[in-house]
Amino acid sequence: MKPRTLQVVVGVTALCVGVGVGVLIGYFSAPGEGEYTNPETRPSDESIADRILEEISTEKIRENLRYYARKPHVAGTPADREGADDIRRAWIDQGLDSAELVPYKVYLQHPPSPDNEELANKVQIIDPANGNVAFESALREDPFGEDELLQPDIPPPFNAYSATGDVTGDLVYVNFGRVEDYEYILDELDPTLDFTGKIAISRHGGAGWYTKATNAYNFGCVALLMYTDPADYSVGPEIGLPYPDGKFLPSTSGQRGSIKNDVGDPLTPGYPARAIVS
C-alpha cells in the first residue's frame, strides 16, 4: 500500500474511533430518566386575600371615579396632565417609594370646538326642492339641566384620525357597514345601485369603526355616518332606561371613537413616542 493511501486509511480509522468514543462517552455520561415529582404546594393563606378585600371600599371607588371624571380630560390636554399629576401624588401618599411621569410626543387629533360653528362637526339635511336646511344636528349634547354637562371643554362626538371635509350626497343605509352588507344591497335589494358619491349611514356594532370607514371608501362613498341604534343600547324599561333615568345612552348623545387601525403612535410605528425619538 502506498504511504498516501495508508495515511488516508489511518486517518479515517482514527476519525471513526474518535466518533465512537465520543458517542460512548455521551451515552454513559447522560443522566438516566429521573423520577417525576410534583412541585411542592402549600395551602394559600386566605388571610392575605381577606386583608386586601377589607381595604377595598366601594365608597372610595365611587369617590375617586367622580373626582377624576369631574371634567373632560382628553389625552394631550392640560386637564389630562392635571389628572396624571393627581394620580402620581395619590400613589406617593399611599406609600409607593417612587412614581414618575414619562413624557410622550404622541400625534393626536382633537375635534373643533362647538363654539366655532364654521368648523364644528354637524350634519344637515337639505331640502332638495329649495336647497334650504331642513334639519341640523345640535352642536352640543343635552345637559339634562346638569352644570357638569355644560362645561365648554366637553368634546363633541367625532371620529379621531378621520378626514375633514364638507360633502353633500344621497344617504344609503348599509346596516353594520360590513362587506356582506354592501353585497346584500347589490345582490338582493338593488343591483343597479352605485355607491359612488353616496353618504353611507351605518349603525354601531357588527364591525370596527376602521372597518366601516374602509368599506365605505372601497365602495365609493364620500362620507360615513355612524349612529347609535336605540334597539342596541336601550331596548325597553324591562332592561333599563336612558340617562338621566337610567344608565343607557340617551337619544341626544353620540359616541366618540377612532378609526385608527394601527397600534401605537402614527409617527413612530413600532416604537414608543418618547421625546428622544426623532
Contacts in CASP RR format, 6 or more apart in sequence:
PFRMAT RR
TARGET T0000
AUTHOR 0000-0000-0000
METHOD contacts of the structure
MODEL  1
MKPRTLQVVVGVTALCVGVGVGVLIGYFSAPGEGEYTNPETRPSDESIAD
RILEEISTEKIRENLRYYARKPHVAGTPADREGADDIRRAWIDQGLDSAE
LVPYKVYLQHPPSPDNEELANKVQIIDPANGNVAFESALREDPFGEDELL
QPDIPPPFNAYSATGDVTGDLVYVNFGRVEDYEYILDELDPTLDFTGKIA
ISRHGGAGWYTKATNAYNFGCVALLMYTDPADYSVGPEIGLPYPDGKFLP
STSGQRGSIKNDVGDPLTPGYPARAIVS
1 9 0 8 1.000
67 86 0 8 1.000
68 83 0 8 1.000
68 86 0 8 1.000
68 87 0 8 1.000
70 148 0 8 1.000
71 79 0 8 1.000
71 148 0 8 1.000
71 151 0 8 1.000
71 153 0 8 1.000
72 79 0 8 1.000
72 151 0 8 1.000
72 153 0 8 1.000
72 154 0 8 1.000
72 155 0 8 1.000
73 79 0 8 1.000
73 80 0 8 1.000
73 82 0 8 1.000
73 83 0 8 1.000
74 80 0 8 1.000
74 110 0 8 1.000
74 153 0 8 1.000
74 155 0 8 1.000
75 106 0 8 1.000
75 108 0 8 1.000
76 106 0 8 1.000
76 108 0 8 1.000
77 110 0 8 1.000
77 153 0 8 1.000
79 153 0 8 1.000
84 101 0 8 1.000
85 101 0 8 1.000
88 99 0 8 1.000
88 100 0 8 1.000
88 101 0 8 1.000
91 99 0 8 1.000
92 98 0 8 1.000
92 99 0 8 1.000
102 274 0 8 1.000
103 274 0 8 1.000
103 275 0 8 1.000
104 265 0 8 1.000
104 272 0 8 1.000
104 273 0 8 1.000
104 274 0 8 1.000
104 275 0 8 1.000
105 267 0 8 1.000
105 273 0 8 1.000
105 274 0 8 1.000
105 275 0 8 1.000
105 277 0 8 1.000
106 265 0 8 1.000
106 273 0 8 1.000
107 265 0 8 1.000
107 266 0 8 1.000
107 267 0 8 1.000
107 273 0 8 1.000
108 160 0 8 1.000
109 160 0 8 1.000
109 161 0 8 1.000
110 155 0 8 1.000
111 121 0 8 1.000
111 155 0 8 1.000
111 156 0 8 1.000
111 158 0 8 1.000
112 119 0 8 1.000
112 120 0 8 1.000
112 121 0 8 1.000
113 119 0 8 1.000
113 120 0 8 1.000
113 152 0 8 1.000
114 120 0 8 1.000
114 139 0 8 1.000
114 140 0 8 1.000
114 156 0 8 1.000
115 152 0 8 1.000
117 139 0 8 1.000
120 139 0 8 1.000
120 156 0 8 1.000
121 156 0 8 1.000
121 157 0 8 1.000
121 158 0 8 1.000
122 136 0 8 1.000
122 137 0 8 1.000
122 139 0 8 1.000
123 136 0 8 1.000
123 137 0 8 1.000
123 225 0 8 1.000
124 133 0 8 1.000
124 135 0 8 1.000
124 136 0 8 1.000
124 137 0 8 1.000
125 133 0 8 1.000
125 134 0 8 1.000
125 135 0 8 1.000
125 136 0 8 1.000
126 132 0 8 1.000
126 133 0 8 1.000
126 134 0 8 1.000
126 168 0 8 1.000
127 133 0 8 1.000
127 134 0 8 1.000
138 252 0 8 1.000
139 156 0 8 1.000
140 154 0 8 1.000
140 156 0 8 1.000
141 149 0 8 1.000
141 154 0 8 1.000
141 156 0 8 1.000
141 157 0 8 1.000
141 252 0 8 1.000
141 253 0 8 1.000
141 254 0 8 1.000
142 149 0 8 1.000
142 250 0 8 1.000
142 252 0 8 1.000
142 253 0 8 1.000
143 149 0 8 1.000
143 150 0 8 1.000
144 243 0 8 1.000
144 244 0 8 1.000
144 250 0 8 1.000
146 244 0 8 1.000
155 256 0 8 1.000
157 253 0 8 1.000
157 254 0 8 1.000
157 255 0 8 1.000
157 256 0 8 1.000
158 256 0 8 1.000
158 257 0 8 1.000
159 209 0 8 1.000
159 213 0 8 1.000
159 226 0 8 1.000
159 256 0 8 1.000
159 257 0 8 1.000
159 258 0 8 1.000
159 259 0 8 1.000
160 256 0 8 1.000
160 257 0 8 1.000
160 258 0 8 1.000
160 259 0 8 1.000
160 260 0 8 1.000
161 258 0 8 1.000
161 259 0 8 1.000
161 260 0 8 1.000
161 266 0 8 1.000
162 213 0 8 1.000
162 259 0 8 1.000
167 199 0 8 1.000
167 222 0 8 1.000
167 223 0 8 1.000
169 197 0 8 1.000
169 198 0 8 1.000
169 199 0 8 1.000
169 222 0 8 1.000
169 223 0 8 1.000
170 197 0 8 1.000
170 198 0 8 1.000
170 199 0 8 1.000
171 198 0 8 1.000
171 199 0 8 1.000
171 200 0 8 1.000
171 201 0 8 1.000
171 225 0 8 1.000
172 185 0 8 1.000
172 193 0 8 1.000
172 195 0 8 1.000
172 198 0 8 1.000
172 199 0 8 1.000
172 200 0 8 1.000
172 201 0 8 1.000
172 221 0 8 1.000
173 201 0 8 1.000
173 202 0 8 1.000
174 181 0 8 1.000
174 182 0 8 1.000
174 185 0 8 1.000
174 200 0 8 1.000
174 201 0 8 1.000
174 202 0 8 1.000
174 215 0 8 1.000
174 216 0 8 1.000
175 181 0 8 1.000
175 184 0 8 1.000
175 202 0 8 1.000
175 203 0 8 1.000
176 202 0 8 1.000
176 203 0 8 1.000
176 205 0 8 1.000
176 206 0 8 1.000
176 207 0 8 1.000
176 212 0 8 1.000
177 200 0 8 1.000
177 202 0 8 1.000
177 206 0 8 1.000
177 207 0 8 1.000
177 211 0 8 1.000
177 212 0 8 1.000
177 215 0 8 1.000
177 216 0 8 1.000
178 206 0 8 1.000
178 207 0 8 1.000
178 211 0 8 1.000
178 212 0 8 1.000
178 215 0 8 1.000
179 215 0 8 1.000
181 202 0 8 1.000
182 195 0 8 1.000
182 215 0 8 1.000
182 219 0 8 1.000
185 193 0 8 1.000
186 193 0 8 1.000
195 219 0 8 1.000
195 220 0 8 1.000
195 221 0 8 1.000
196 220 0 8 1.000
196 221 0 8 1.000
197 220 0 8 1.000
197 221 0 8 1.000
197 222 0 8 1.000
198 220 0 8 1.000
198 221 0 8 1.000
198 222 0 8 1.000
199 221 0 8 1.000
199 222 0 8 1.000
199 223 0 8 1.000
199 224 0 8 1.000
199 225 0 8 1.000
200 216 0 8 1.000
200 219 0 8 1.000
200 221 0 8 1.000
200 223 0 8 1.000
200 224 0 8 1.000
200 225 0 8 1.000
201 224 0 8 1.000
201 225 0 8 1.000
201 226 0 8 1.000
201 227 0 8 1.000
202 212 0 8 1.000
202 216 0 8 1.000
202 224 0 8 1.000
202 225 0 8 1.000
202 226 0 8 1.000
202 227 0 8 1.000
203 226 0 8 1.000
203 227 0 8 1.000
203 228 0 8 1.000
203 229 0 8 1.000
203 232 0 8 1.000
204 226 0 8 1.000
204 227 0 8 1.000
204 228 0 8 1.000
204 229 0 8 1.000
204 232 0 8 1.000
204 255 0 8 1.000
205 232 0 8 1.000
207 215 0 8 1.000
209 226 0 8 1.000
209 257 0 8 1.000
209 258 0 8 1.000
209 259 0 8 1.000
210 258 0 8 1.000
210 259 0 8 1.000
210 260 0 8 1.000
210 261 0 8 1.000
212 224 0 8 1.000
212 226 0 8 1.000
212 259 0 8 1.000
213 224 0 8 1.000
213 259 0 8 1.000
216 223 0 8 1.000
216 224 0 8 1.000
226 255 0 8 1.000
227 254 0 8 1.000
228 249 0 8 1.000
228 253 0 8 1.000
228 254 0 8 1.000
228 255 0 8 1.000
230 251 0 8 1.000
233 242 0 8 1.000
233 248 0 8 1.000
233 249 0 8 1.000
234 240 0 8 1.000
234 241 0 8 1.000
234 242 0 8 1.000
234 248 0 8 1.000
234 249 0 8 1.000
240 246 0 8 1.000
240 247 0 8 1.000
240 248 0 8 1.000
241 248 0 8 1.000
242 248 0 8 1.000
242 249 0 8 1.000
242 250 0 8 1.000
242 251 0 8 1.000
243 249 0 8 1.000
243 250 0 8 1.000
243 253 0 8 1.000
244 250 0 8 1.000
249 255 0 8 1.000
260 266 0 8 1.000
262 269 0 8 1.000
263 270 0 8 1.000
264 270 0 8 1.000
264 273 0 8 1.000
265 272 0 8 1.000
265 273 0 8 1.000
267 273 0 8 1.000
268 277 0 8 1.000
271 277 0 8 1.000
END
